[in-house]
Amino acid sequence: MRPQDGSLSRREVLWKMGAFAGVASLGGAPSQASKPASHAQGIDVRELGAQGDGKADDTPAFEKAIEAARSAGLAVFVPRGAYRLTRTLVVENISLSGPTPGVWCADTDVLPILLPEQRDQPCLHLKAGGGLQALAIRYDWQGEPTSGPPAIVVSGVGAYLSHVKILYCWDGVLADGVSNIGRFNMENVFIVAPRNIGVRVTGTWDAPTIRNVEVWNLGPVPRPLEKGVGFDLGKNDLIRLSDCFVFAMNIGYLLRDEIPDATIKGGTWGMLTGCSTDFCSIGIDVRGEHTLSVAGGSFWNHHQSLRVNGKNARVRVAGAEMKSNAAPCIEVMQSEQVVVSGCSLLRPMTEYAFPAVHLKGGLTTMTGCHIHSATEGLRVESGVRAALVSENTIETPAGKAVVHDAGDSASVRVDRNVFVEPG
């Protein structure tokens, strides 16, 4: 459609937005405008009084910019600087954005930084259509807290985060557990040393997307791996996670039907594509009625890489590498069905005596995998409803390849596997 006389076309607006952001990211100063709303990029918080020096309380300036942007139908632009905040910023149907071209880098602080000081409420609240991009949120805890607010709460449909870094929070990004947050979109996000939860997603009707999100732990406050979850997934309708990574948390990906303090209950239907864990206690923990597809990825963990405990759980894993130390790579306690194909299942540590695959209940189909264990390869218990383990290679240098304790009551077939001699 041809724009009206005197108005900017969509292409012109986008070009001006990119040009303005490019100048800001290079440290240059855009020309001064007589009114804050005159920028194609959006409302500049500096023009409404924000200092960005890490000392002044910039909350009022941000609130004014958000209100002006909402009234004008524009975005809020945040130049580089450190902005001290003392109240939650509510973002709805607008975006809060730093200089976007080429600014996101996990290990280099080049983003504008929000410094929240409130300890009883989040830094940001994303409602419907609220967006955040090219910004960092950094906490400065005085010692290890026993509890704290999330950095970001999401409570509306269509919220998004892109090119964001969150440092030293109690919780990173949490759905409020009450609202529908369908079409939630989160990508290129680095969460450093969360004390509790990295990302919690529940109540999505439907099709949320999470891509290239890393939850990384080990500092600045050292603590053991008895707590902490990378991705906490509740009731989700076709959630798609791809290229995500969790390092040094208790659980990498937790799927559970009920989340404390969340009124929304139910299971996840979704997929992990190219996702990974390292140095976690448990990689993927499925508790309850969930339908999950895992394609590819590398899961190296101290204990189970995949644990399934749900009577109606349906889990499919293909082309992944799963490695464990002091527990089985795969442990199935209950399931409607677990299907594993084309995977490397490795439990090489000689200090511990666990099978690489431990089937305690449910139904499991496993084909085309390589199973390696310092002790037992596969153990099938009497509680198993049914199992087919066929056409795998099983290598056990110092233990039995298969231990079958299911008896005659279960429908178990273990055959046509190749038992590899130690090389």
C-alpha positions as CSV (number, residue, x, y, z in Angstrom):
1,M,0.0,0.0,0.0
2,R,1.3,3.5,-0.9
3,P,2.0,5.6,2.2
4,Q,0.2,8.8,2.7
5,D,1.9,12.1,1.9
6,G,4.4,13.1,4.5
7,S,4.6,9.7,6.2
8,L,7.5,7.2,6.2
9,S,7.2,4.0,4.3
10,R,7.9,0.8,6.2
11,R,11.2,0.4,4.3
12,E,12.2,4.0,5.2
13,V,11.4,3.4,8.9
14,L,13.4,0.2,9.0
15,W,16.3,1.8,7.3
16,K,16.3,4.8,9.7
17,M,16.1,2.4,12.7
18,G,19.1,0.4,11.5
19,A,21.1,3.6,10.7
20,F,20.3,5.1,14.2
21,A,21.2,1.9,16.0
22,G,24.4,1.6,14.0
23,V,25.5,5.0,15.0
24,A,24.7,4.3,18.7
25,S,26.6,1.0,18.7
26,L,29.7,2.7,17.4
27,G,29.6,5.2,20.2
28,G,28.5,8.1,18.0
29,A,25.8,10.6,19.0
30,P,22.7,10.9,16.9
31,S,21.5,14.4,16.1
32,Q,19.4,16.0,18.8
33,A,15.7,16.1,18.2
34,S,13.3,18.6,19.6
35,K,10.9,16.0,20.8
36,P,11.6,12.5,22.2
37,A,9.1,10.8,19.9
38,S,10.7,12.1,16.7
39,H,13.3,9.3,16.4
40,A,12.3,6.5,14.0
41,Q,14.2,4.2,16.4
42,G,12.0,5.1,19.3
43,I,12.0,7.1,22.5
44,D,15.5,7.7,23.9
45,V,15.6,7.3,27.7
46,R,18.5,9.7,27.9
47,E,16.3,12.5,26.5
48,L,13.8,11.9,29.3
49,G,16.4,12.2,32.1
50,A,18.2,8.9,32.4
51,Q,21.8,9.3,33.3
52,G,23.2,5.8,32.7
53,D,26.0,6.3,35.2
54,G,25.1,3.5,37.5
55,K,24.5,5.9,40.4
56,A,21.4,8.0,39.6
57,D,18.0,6.3,39.9
58,D,16.9,6.1,36.3
59,T,13.6,4.4,37.0
60,P,11.4,7.6,36.5
61,A,13.1,8.3,33.1
62,F,12.4,4.7,32.0
63,E,8.8,4.9,33.1
64,K,8.3,8.2,31.2
65,A,9.9,6.7,28.1
66,I,7.7,3.6,28.3
67,E,4.5,5.7,28.6
68,A,5.6,8.0,25.8
69,A,6.5,5.1,23.5
70,R,3.1,3.4,24.2
71,S,1.3,6.6,23.4
72,A,3.2,7.2,20.2
73,G,3.3,3.6,19.0
74,L,7.1,3.6,19.1
75,A,9.9,1.6,20.9
76,V,12.1,2.6,23.8
77,F,15.7,3.0,22.9
78,V,18.4,2.5,25.6
79,P,21.9,3.8,24.7
80,R,25.0,2.1,26.2
81,G,25.4,2.8,29.9
82,A,24.6,1.4,33.3
83,Y,21.1,2.2,34.5
84,R,20.1,1.9,38.2
85,L,16.5,0.8,38.7
86,T,14.4,0.6,41.9
87,R,11.0,-0.5,40.6
88,T,9.7,-3.1,38.1
89,L,9.5,-1.8,34.5
90,V,6.2,-3.0,32.9
91,V,6.6,-3.5,29.1
92,E,3.4,-4.1,27.0
93,N,2.9,-3.9,23.3
94,I,6.2,-2.1,22.9
95,S,9.9,-3.1,23.0
96,L,12.8,-2.0,25.1
97,S,15.9,-2.1,23.0
98,G,19.6,-1.3,23.0
99,P,21.7,-0.8,19.9
100,T,21.0,-4.0,18.0
101,P,23.5,-4.6,15.2
102,G,26.3,-6.9,16.2
103,V,26.1,-6.2,20.0
104,W,25.3,-9.6,21.5
105,C,28.4,-11.4,22.8
106,A,28.3,-13.8,25.8
107,D,31.7,-13.0,27.3
108,T,32.1,-9.3,26.6
109,D,30.1,-6.6,28.3
110,V,29.1,-4.4,25.4
111,L,25.3,-4.1,26.1
112,P,23.5,-1.4,28.0
113,I,23.2,-2.7,31.5
114,L,20.1,-2.5,33.8
115,L,21.0,-2.7,37.5
116,P,17.9,-3.6,39.5
117,E,18.1,-2.9,43.2
118,Q,14.6,-4.1,44.3
119,R,14.7,-7.4,46.1
120,D,10.9,-8.1,46.2
121,Q,9.9,-7.7,42.6
122,P,11.4,-8.5,39.1
123,C,13.4,-6.1,37.1
124,L,11.1,-6.4,34.1
125,H,7.5,-7.6,33.5
126,L,6.7,-8.5,29.9
127,K,3.0,-8.4,29.2
128,A,1.3,-9.1,25.9
129,G,3.5,-8.0,23.0
130,G,6.2,-6.8,25.3
131,G,9.8,-7.2,24.0
132,L,13.3,-6.9,25.2
133,Q,16.4,-6.9,23.0
134,A,20.1,-6.0,23.1
135,L,20.2,-5.3,26.9
136,A,21.9,-6.9,29.9
137,I,20.5,-7.3,33.4
138,R,23.0,-7.6,36.2
139,Y,22.5,-8.3,39.9
140,D,24.9,-7.5,42.7
141,W,23.9,-9.8,45.6
142,Q,25.5,-9.2,48.9
143,G,26.3,-12.8,49.7
144,E,24.3,-15.8,48.8
145,P,20.5,-15.1,49.0
146,T,18.0,-17.6,50.3
147,S,15.4,-16.3,47.9
148,G,15.0,-13.5,45.4
149,P,12.8,-12.2,42.5
150,P,13.2,-13.3,38.9
151,A,14.9,-11.0,36.6
152,I,12.0,-11.1,34.1
153,V,8.4,-12.2,34.5
154,V,6.4,-13.1,31.4
155,S,2.6,-12.9,31.6
156,G,1.2,-12.2,28.1
157,V,1.0,-13.7,24.6
158,G,3.6,-12.7,22.0
159,A,6.3,-11.6,24.4
160,Y,9.9,-11.9,23.2
161,L,13.5,-11.6,24.2
162,S,16.4,-11.4,21.8
163,H,20.2,-10.8,22.3
164,V,19.9,-10.5,26.1
165,K,22.3,-11.3,28.9
166,I,21.3,-11.8,32.5
167,L,23.9,-12.1,35.2
168,Y,23.9,-13.4,38.8
169,C,20.1,-13.5,39.2
170,W,18.1,-15.7,41.6
171,D,15.8,-16.7,38.7
172,G,16.3,-15.7,35.1
173,V,13.1,-15.6,32.9
174,L,9.9,-17.0,34.4
175,A,6.4,-17.4,33.2
176,D,4.0,-16.2,35.9
177,G,2.3,-19.6,36.0
178,V,-1.2,-18.1,35.8
179,S,-1.4,-16.5,32.3
180,N,-1.3,-17.8,28.7
181,I,2.0,-16.8,27.2
182,G,1.5,-18.4,23.8
183,R,3.9,-17.6,21.0
184,F,6.5,-16.7,23.5
185,N,9.8,-16.2,21.6
186,M,13.2,-16.2,23.2
187,E,16.5,-16.4,21.3
188,N,20.2,-15.6,21.7
189,V,20.1,-15.2,25.5
190,F,22.9,-15.9,27.9
191,I,22.0,-16.5,31.6
192,V,25.0,-16.4,33.9
193,A,25.0,-18.2,37.3
194,P,21.4,-18.2,38.2
195,R,20.8,-19.4,41.8
196,N,17.6,-21.3,41.1
197,I,15.9,-21.4,37.7
198,G,17.3,-20.3,34.4
199,V,14.2,-20.3,32.2
200,R,10.7,-21.4,33.2
201,V,8.0,-21.8,30.5
202,T,4.5,-22.9,31.3
203,G,1.0,-21.9,30.1
204,T,1.7,-21.6,26.4
205,W,-1.2,-21.9,24.0
206,D,0.6,-22.4,21.7
207,A,3.9,-22.9,19.8
208,P,6.5,-21.0,21.9
209,T,10.1,-20.9,20.5
210,I,13.3,-20.9,22.5
211,R,16.5,-20.9,20.4
212,N,20.2,-20.5,21.3
213,V,19.7,-19.9,25.0
214,E,22.5,-20.9,27.4
215,V,22.3,-21.3,31.1
216,W,25.8,-21.3,32.6
217,N,26.7,-21.8,36.2
218,L,29.8,-21.9,38.4
219,G,30.1,-18.4,39.6
220,P,30.5,-15.9,41.2
221,V,29.2,-17.8,44.3
222,P,30.5,-21.4,44.3
223,R,27.9,-24.0,45.2
224,P,27.3,-27.7,44.7
225,L,25.0,-29.2,42.1
226,E,22.2,-30.2,44.5
227,K,20.0,-27.3,43.2
228,G,19.3,-25.3,40.1
229,V,17.4,-26.0,36.9
230,G,18.3,-24.8,33.4
231,F,14.9,-25.1,31.7
232,D,11.8,-25.8,33.8
233,L,8.9,-26.8,31.6
234,G,5.3,-27.2,32.6
235,K,2.2,-27.0,30.5
236,N,3.3,-26.3,27.0
237,D,1.6,-26.8,23.6
238,L,4.2,-27.7,21.0
239,I,7.2,-25.9,22.6
240,R,10.3,-25.9,20.3
241,L,13.7,-25.6,21.9
242,S,16.7,-25.7,19.6
243,D,20.5,-25.2,20.1
244,C,20.1,-24.6,23.9
245,F,22.8,-25.5,26.4
246,V,22.9,-25.9,30.2
247,F,26.2,-26.1,32.1
248,A,26.7,-27.1,35.8
249,M,23.1,-27.1,37.1
250,N,21.4,-29.8,39.0
251,I,19.0,-30.6,36.2
252,G,19.4,-29.4,32.6
253,Y,15.8,-29.8,31.3
254,L,13.1,-30.6,33.8
255,L,9.6,-31.5,32.6
256,R,6.9,-31.6,35.4
257,D,3.2,-31.5,35.5
258,E,3.0,-29.3,38.6
259,I,5.2,-26.3,39.3
260,P,5.2,-24.8,42.8
261,D,3.2,-21.5,43.0
262,A,1.8,-22.0,39.4
263,T,-1.9,-22.5,39.0
264,I,-1.5,-23.8,35.5
265,K,-0.9,-27.6,35.5
266,G,-0.3,-30.2,32.8
267,G,2.4,-31.6,30.6
268,T,4.7,-30.5,27.9
269,W,4.3,-31.4,24.3
270,G,7.4,-30.4,22.4
271,M,10.9,-31.0,21.2
272,L,14.6,-30.5,21.9
273,T,16.6,-30.1,18.7
274,G,20.4,-29.9,19.0
275,C,20.2,-29.1,22.7
276,S,22.9,-30.2,25.1
277,T,24.1,-30.4,28.7
278,D,27.5,-30.6,30.4
279,F,28.6,-31.0,34.0
280,C,25.0,-31.3,35.3
281,S,23.7,-33.9,37.7
282,I,20.8,-34.9,35.4
283,G,20.4,-34.0,31.8
284,I,16.7,-34.5,30.9
285,D,14.3,-35.3,33.7
286,V,10.8,-36.3,32.6
287,R,8.3,-36.4,35.5
288,G,4.7,-37.0,34.6
289,E,2.6,-36.9,31.4
290,H,4.8,-35.4,28.7
291,T,5.4,-35.9,25.0
292,L,9.0,-35.1,24.1
293,S,11.1,-35.6,21.0
294,V,14.9,-35.2,21.3
295,A,16.9,-34.9,18.1
296,G,20.7,-34.8,18.3
297,G,22.6,-33.1,21.0
298,S,25.3,-34.0,23.5
299,F,24.4,-34.8,27.1
300,W,27.4,-35.3,29.5
301,N,26.3,-35.5,33.1
302,H,27.4,-36.8,36.5
303,H,24.3,-38.9,36.8
304,Q,21.4,-39.7,34.4
305,S,21.4,-38.1,31.0
306,L,17.8,-39.2,30.6
307,R,15.4,-40.1,33.4
308,V,11.8,-40.9,32.7
309,N,9.2,-41.4,35.4
310,G,5.7,-40.9,34.2
311,K,3.0,-43.5,33.6
312,N,1.8,-41.6,30.5
313,A,5.2,-40.2,29.4
314,R,6.1,-40.5,25.7
315,V,9.7,-39.8,24.9
316,R,11.6,-40.3,21.6
317,V,15.4,-39.8,21.3
318,A,17.3,-40.0,18.1
319,G,20.9,-39.3,17.2
320,A,22.0,-38.0,20.6
321,E,25.2,-38.7,22.6
322,M,24.4,-39.5,26.2
323,K,27.2,-40.0,28.8
324,S,27.0,-40.5,32.5
325,N,29.4,-41.1,35.4
326,A,27.7,-42.3,38.6
327,A,24.3,-43.5,37.2
328,P,22.8,-45.0,34.1
329,C,22.8,-42.9,30.9
330,I,19.2,-43.8,30.5
331,E,16.9,-44.8,33.4
332,V,13.2,-45.6,32.7
333,M,11.1,-46.0,35.8
334,Q,7.6,-45.5,34.3
335,S,6.5,-44.7,30.8
336,E,3.8,-45.2,28.1
337,Q,6.6,-45.4,25.6
338,V,10.3,-44.6,25.3
339,V,11.9,-45.0,21.9
340,V,15.7,-44.6,21.5
341,S,17.4,-44.9,18.1
342,G,20.8,-44.2,16.7
343,C,22.3,-42.9,19.9
344,S,25.7,-43.3,21.7
345,L,25.1,-44.4,25.3
346,L,28.3,-44.2,27.3
347,R,29.1,-45.0,31.0
348,P,32.8,-45.4,31.0
349,M,33.9,-44.6,34.6
350,T,35.2,-47.7,36.3
351,E,34.8,-46.2,39.8
352,Y,31.0,-46.8,39.7
353,A,29.0,-49.9,39.0
354,F,25.9,-48.9,37.1
355,P,24.5,-50.2,33.8
356,A,24.5,-47.8,30.8
357,V,20.8,-48.5,30.3
358,H,18.5,-49.4,33.3
359,L,14.9,-50.4,32.5
360,K,12.8,-50.5,35.7
361,G,9.3,-50.1,34.3
362,G,7.2,-48.9,31.4
363,L,7.7,-49.7,27.7
364,T,11.1,-49.1,25.9
365,T,12.2,-49.7,22.3
366,M,15.9,-49.3,21.6
367,T,17.5,-50.0,18.2
368,G,20.6,-49.0,16.3
369,C,22.5,-47.6,19.4
370,H,26.1,-48.1,20.6
371,I,26.0,-49.0,24.3
372,H,29.3,-48.8,26.3
373,S,29.7,-49.4,30.0
374,A,32.6,-50.1,32.4
375,T,30.2,-52.6,34.1
376,E,26.8,-53.8,32.8
377,G,25.5,-52.7,29.5
378,L,21.7,-53.3,29.9
379,R,19.7,-54.2,32.9
380,V,16.0,-55.1,32.7
381,E,14.0,-55.3,35.9
382,S,10.8,-57.2,36.8
383,G,8.7,-54.1,36.7
384,V,9.1,-53.6,33.0
385,R,5.8,-53.8,31.0
386,A,7.5,-54.4,27.7
387,A,10.9,-53.9,26.0
388,L,12.5,-54.4,22.7
389,V,16.3,-54.0,22.6
390,S,17.6,-55.1,19.2
391,E,20.3,-54.5,16.7
392,N,22.6,-52.5,18.9
393,T,26.3,-52.8,19.6
394,I,27.1,-53.4,23.3
395,E,30.6,-53.1,24.7
396,T,31.2,-54.0,28.3
397,P,34.9,-54.6,29.1
398,A,34.4,-55.7,32.7
399,G,30.8,-56.7,33.1
400,K,27.8,-58.5,31.5
401,A,26.3,-57.1,28.4
402,V,22.8,-57.9,29.4
403,V,21.2,-58.7,32.8
404,H,17.6,-59.8,32.3
405,D,15.6,-59.9,35.6
406,A,12.2,-59.3,34.1
407,G,11.2,-63.0,34.3
408,D,8.4,-64.5,32.1
409,S,5.7,-62.0,33.1
410,A,7.0,-59.2,30.9
411,S,7.0,-58.9,27.2
412,V,10.8,-58.5,26.8
413,R,12.8,-59.2,23.7
414,V,16.6,-58.6,23.7
415,D,18.1,-60.1,20.5
416,R,20.2,-59.5,17.4
417,N,22.6,-57.3,19.3
418,V,26.4,-57.4,18.6
419,F,28.5,-57.9,21.7
420,V,31.9,-56.1,21.2
421,E,35.0,-57.7,22.6
422,P,37.4,-55.3,24.4
423,G,39.9,-53.9,21.8
